[in-house]
């Protein structure tokens, strides 16, 4: 837009300059015509003067004037070369002037030869021939033509100058307007940017506050759950003590009752009975006694199971509340100690345990001990009967993590149970070994708290491999911070 | 034993109280057992209406204390007993379900004499109480001065 305006202004200014040049040219042409006429008049008047006085001053003056006429005429011819109408005029004019010059030279010759009469006659003839008038008329016509041109060109020039001026004015106005618009736009976008910045900062602050809040909430919720689990499992124990206690009391009572029934029925008693079933009874009484002790047996075994579960939850929550202490651990010696503590079970199960070179790590010793001993225990516990066990513990490092693998050639785990075995109180496969389904849940919780991951790969009857990935350099801030 | 020792049992669970009493009796201890089901009553009995503990001056007491009471913490009762000049010489046996090591440590720091966890397994429970009875029979309970 600005380019168009500037181009337009430049064009118009050039136009105006050209127009003024033409105006000046016209004025010059007029001037030149006047000069020419003046010279012709001078020549004429000095010729007359010379004729009258014969004074050499007039003669030289006339000669000078005549000499000036031709160059002036030439100059005029050059100047108006562009105008065909004027060219015609100049041709006539120059013809007239030549005629007049011829007359002049003849006049002067007559005067010089001392024939003033002839000269005077010539002058008269010239006057009669109207050559001077012709010159005047021609010159005047030319001047009029030039004046006409002057008027046209002046108005042209005025118009183009006005145009140029208004163009420049409009251009300047536009520039100012554009500048104002730009300033406004810049200010508006700056304002918008400031607003956005403020909003962004606010959002950031809010986000941080929200995160802090959420973290605090989560921490609180976690603590709440821990407390809840602790209190619940703890308070559940209290009634359990009563149930178990009075069940045992009931058992004693049962012994007394059945002994009395036995005495009443006249069955000979053989010493103090140890169990209800040992009391000598017959027929339906024996059946009653058996039912009684069966019921009590179920109650007691259920209570024992419930107690184990509660204890497990208690120890899990207690474990969850324990602060970890990172320390440098010589993993090979550490695993060696664990293995020596299970050597008896291993020997019973005919299992051999091989330790391959293991990377040393910095971690919590107690947590690590529980992880390894649980996994090694499991490996020994779930071997295939009749197949000599072979348990391998391998280790390597990768990108700041130590990867440990505990593999066995035992009964293996069906792939559909791979997730299940990590859940609390869940077990998989043949339930022929004692257990609460807590070990792996516990191990995975510990591994996670230590900033690691664990996985299992296994097939039924093809052994299992448990893989634990732990950071080589665990420090409390990694995990305790968001606990 | 010049003075018969009175056993003060502070236990909110009636069942537990009954089981404890039965087993104490079975172990052959025939001392008087005064039982309280909440802390406030027990405190009133131990410290008297004025809260000074003067009422128990000269009495030989053995206190069985449960930590989880409905109205107050057993730990508080233990602390007050051990801070009272008339009662501090009386042996306190904490008998509770809590087996948290922190809790046990705190009780011993406050001056409890024996800490027994109530096991769910009744035989263990009975054994613990009977051993306590044995303990009662050997210790010399000094009268509250």
Interface residues (C-beta under 8 A of the other chain):
Chain A: X234 X235 X237 X238 X239 X240 X241 X242 X244 X245 X246 X247 X248 X249 X303 X304 X307 X314 X318
Chain B: X13 X15 X16 X19 X22 X68 X97 X98 X99 X100 X118 X119 X120 X121 X122 X123 X125 X126
